[in-house]
Amino acid sequence: MGTVLDSLNTALHRAFAEDERLVLLGEDILDPYGGAFKVSRGLSDKYPQRVITTPISEAGIVGVGAGLALRGFHPIVEIMFGDFLPLAADQLINHVAKFRWMYNLPGRLPLVIRTPMGGRRGYGPTHSQTLEKIFMGVPGLDILAPHTLLDPGMLLISATRDHDDPVLFIENKLLYNLPVPGTNDLAEFDIREIPHPVAVQYSPTVIVRVKGAPAPQLTVTSYGYMADLSRQAVLQLAYEYEIFAELVIFSQLAPFCISPLADAASQTKKLVTVEEGTLNLGWGAEMVARLAEQPGLSLEAVMRVAAQDTPVPASGPLENETLPAVKQIIEAGQKIVQNR
């Protein structure tokens, strides 16, 4: 299937061919550049009237996209770096997410905002952050995050075609060059999808176990690029330490259904959450809180793996120390299973 980048680009071409109401707005998206990470390459040559290059104004871009959606178009807004989303926070939080409720709109507000997030590219503290947690608690704004164990292109098409509310579509930079549906060691795993009952039609929760392993002793949950690191950690925990884990990967971050994670955690009573955003008030904390509210579910041990609460350094070695890695996931699993 190629890479995640190929899947997303192919999905955009397919969506544009199928729906003449689709338009794309963003900075530097015209060919031959095709966007900072090339997800939009080829679209402006093929659909010149529907690909609109914009000034450097994230608030303006999202605002125009919202207006187009209100007028019956299906706009996709590309924000060059997720670090710039706060510049459009007023549009996203106070307008886009609330239009349908405030004005009792009879139809859809089909606006998709795509943006890359994450570090490990040496881009420094203002181009390497993972900020989606800022927007996860906004009612009316749905958040999706592709990973390599589902079809990223199908997730994007579902967001543009099968959905009524505005979508924030988070693409981790390091995912772009990874193969879909995963790396060559995928044969080591049993993988199943659980349909998500809320909002976007195709946004399954993926459950991963090492093939042939006994009942899991540990539940790990993550999303995006961290799902790939978590899968590597789950494999190493099984083969090197005889600690067997079940990995629960979310593709829809808001709104979300806690049931698959609750089912898994009710069996193991031990949980590791993994995210690239900073630890304080993060996605993992919300997962733990939701599980704590589940009747009859009592966790015995919890570890949250996340970025340090500090700006992301420009230095490569320091950046690697700041952001979560496979080693930290393994150490967290060992600690709560072996009571170390």
N, C-alpha and C positions, 0 to 999 in steps of 0.2 A: 504493500500500500504506500510505500515511500515514507517520508518523514511527517512529523506533525505540521511543519510548515507547508509541505505539499498538500496535505489533507485540508488545511484551512484555505489555502489558495484555490484548490479545486472546488471546494464548497462555495466559495464566493462566486466563481465563474458559473457554477451550476445554478446558484440562486439568481444571479443576474440574468441568465438565459431564461429562467422559468418565470420571473416576475419583473415586468417592465416598470413597476412602481419603486423598485429598489434604486437607491442612490447612495453614493459613498462620498463622505466629506472628510477631509483631513489635511494635515501639513505634509508636503513633499510626497504625495501619493501618485503623482503623474509619472508615467513611464518616460525614460527607461529606469528611473530610480525606484518607483514602485513601493515607496514607504521605507521607513528606517530599517525594518526587518523583512521587507519584501513579501509580506503576506498579501499585499494588494497588487502585486506585479501583474501586468498584462491587462488589467481591467480598463485603464484609461485609453489604451489603444483600441480596445474592442468596443467600449461603450463611452466614447468621449463626451457625450452630452449628459452622462449620468455619474461621472466621477469629477468631483469639484475640489480643486486645491484651494486651501484657505490661508488667511493670515495666521500669525501666531497668536491665537486667542482662544484658549480652551473653552472659556465661558461662552464666547460668541459661537464657536462651532457647535457646542451642545445645544445652545439656544436656537440656532438655525435648524438643527436636526429635529428639535422638538416641534418647531413650527411646521416643518415639512410633514412630520407625522400627523399633526393635527389636520393638515390639508389633504390627507389621504395617501401620502407617499410612505414608503417603507425605508427610512434612512438608516444607514450604518455610519457611525462616527468613529474614526480612528484617532485615538489620542496617542501621540508618538511614544511617550513614556508614562507609565502609571503614576509616577511621581507628580505629574502635572494635573492629576484628577482634582486635587483640592482647589485648583483655580476654577473648576466648574462645579464646585460643591453647591453653590446657591441654586444653579440651574437644576442639578440632580435632586437635591433634597427638598427644596422649597417649591419647585415647579414641576419637573418631569414626573417625579414619583407621586405627585398629588393631583395632577390635572383631572384624572378620571373621577376622583372622589369630589373635588371641589366644584366641577362643572357638570357632573352627571353625564359624562360623555357616553353616547349610545354605542360607539364603535370602539376600535382599538387605538392604542397609542404604541404602534410597533416601532420603537426606537431601540437600536442596539448600539452600545458604546463598547468598542473593542480597545484593549490596551495591554501592552506587555508590562509585566512586573518582575521583580526579583533581581538578585545580585549575581556575584561570581563572574562578572565580565570586566571588573576593574573600572567601572564608570563613576565611582565616587558616591558620596553620601546623598546627592540629590537626583541620581539616576539609577539607583540600585535598590530602592525600598520595596517593601511588600505592604501596601496600604489598604487592601480591600476590607480589613476589619473595621475601618472607619465608616464604611458604608453598609455593613451587614445588618445593622439594626434599623435601617430606614424602611418603613412600611411602603409597599408599592414599588420598590426597586428590587428586582431579582438579580442574583449574582450566580454566574456559572464559571467553572474552571475546568478546562479540558486536561486530560492526562493520557498516557500511552496505552491504557488498558481498555479504552473505549475508542470510538471513532470521533476524533475531534471535529472533523468536518460535519458529521451528522449532528453533533451538538450545536454547532454554529447555525446550520440550516434550520434546526428546530427552533432556535432562538429567533430567527428572522421570519419564519413562516407559520409556526404553530402556536403563537403566543400573543397575549393581549397586553401585557405590561412591559415597561422599559426594562432592558436587560443590560447589566454590566458584565462584560465577558472578559475574564482575566486569563491572559496567556503568559505563563512564565517563560522568560527569555531562553532558558536552557532547554526547554521542551522542543523548541523549533527544529533542531537538527536531530532529534531522537526518532528512531523508526517507530512506525505504527504497524501492528498493535503492541509492540514491545521489543525487548532485546531478545537475543537468541536463546537465553535460558528460560524462556517462557514455558517450555516443555516441562519444567520442574514444578509447575503450579497447576492447581485446580482453580478455575476462575468461573464465577457465576455473576449474573447481573440481576439486580432487584429493581423493577420499575419504580420510579419516584412518583408518588401519588399527588404531588403538589405542583401546580404551575406548568413548567416547560414539559412538553410531551416526551421528548427523548433526553433524559438526564438521569440515567440509572446510577444507583449505588452499586459498586463493584466489590465483591467479596473474594478474597484471595487466601488460599492455603497452600502450603508445600505439599506436593502430591505424595500420598502414602503416609503422611505424618499422622501420629495419634491425635486424640482430642486436644485442642489447643489449651495451653496454660495461660495465655496472654492475649489480649486484644490490642491491636494497634490501629489507629485511625489517622488519616491524612487526606490531602488533596493536592492537585496540581503536580508540580515537579517533585514535591516531597513524597508523593505516592511512589515514585520510582526509587527514591532513596530508601523509603520504608520497605519496599519489596526486596531490595538488596539486603537490608538488615534482617528481615524475616528469614531469608534463605540462609544467611550466615548464622543466625541464632540457632536454626535447626541443625545445620551440618557441623558447626564447630562447638556448640555449647549444649546441644540437645534440649533447647528451649523452643517449644512449638507455639507459634502465634497465628492468629487469624487477623488479616488486614482488611479493614473496612475503608473504602475510598469513596468520598463524596465528589460528585460533579456539580451538584446544585448546593450552593452554600447558603442561599437565602431566597425564599423561605425553604426550610428543609424539614425532612422527616427523620426523627431520631430513632425510629423503630429498628432498622437494621443494626445500628450500633448497640441499642439496648438489648436486642436479642443475643448479640455476640458477647457483650460484657456480662450479661446475666449468667453465662456459662463459665466464664473465667474469673470474674470478680477482680480482674487486674487490667489496668488500662494505661496505654501510652498514647498521648496525642502528639502529632508532629505537624508543625507549620513553619513557614519561613518568615512570617511576620514576627515582630517583637513579642516577648513573653507576656508583658504586663497587659492585662485586660484583653487577651487574645482569643482567637477562635477556639483553642483548646480549653480555655477556661469556661467558655460557653458550653462546650460538649460535656464537660464534667458536671457543670451546674444542671444541665438538662437531665443527665443520668441520675443525679442525686434526687431529682424530683419524681423519678419513676417509681410507682408503687411496687414494693417488694424487691427492689433492686438495691443492694448494698455493696458498694465497691470496697474491697479490702486494701487496695493500693493504687495510687495514681502517680504518673510522672508526666510532666509536660515538657516536650522538646521544642525549642523555638529559638529565634535569634536573640542575642543579648540586647538589653535595653540601652542601646547606644547607636548613634549614627553609623551607617555602613562605611568602613574605611576605604580609601582609594587604593591603599597598599594591598596587593594580592594576598600575602601571608596573613595580614591582619584581617582582611575580609573573610578568609576561610575560617579564622578563629571565631569571628563574630557570628557567622551563619551556621545553622544546624547541619550536621553531616551524618553519614551512616554510623560512624563511631559513636556519636551521642545517642542514637536510637538503640544501638546494641547495648550500650552501657545502662540505659534506662530500663531496658527489658531484663537484663541480668539483675539489676538492683531490686526490682520489685518481685521477681520470681524467686530469686535466691536469698532475699532478705539481706542483701549486702549493705 
